[in-house]
Amino acid sequence: MENNSRPTITTCKHYSKDLKKRVVYQRLTLGFTMTEIAKNLNMSPQVVHVVKDPQTYAKQGHARLLDTDSVEFLLALLEQHSDIYLDGLAERLMDQKNLERSLKLLGITSKKLSKATAECCEESRNQFQFLIS
């Protein structure tokens, strides 16, 4: 006797972003339970349980190891010394970090020169040079 039954193929059901947002809305705003949401939206309770608030996983990827100032420092260092080795970069970066940390402990903060201030300083410098020449 032959077995004419076909194997069952399970397919993974994909849900739209809109439907996932409704799950989050019903859970966080309306306070429905997972079972209530599953019944309301005609979804499996397992799927409802997996859907999370996008804010909890909005940030993806690895955390940056260097802050923006450190990256700028390294780029400036590479422009000045194009033949510097990696250990030299690391040493100078650590020296800079230690200096920043020491200054911070002393209560000394670094000041950033704004574009307007830089332009003003440039204009003042030009006027001064004109006066003394």
Order of alpha helices (4+ residues) and beta strands (2+ residues): alpha-alpha-alpha-alpha-alpha-alpha
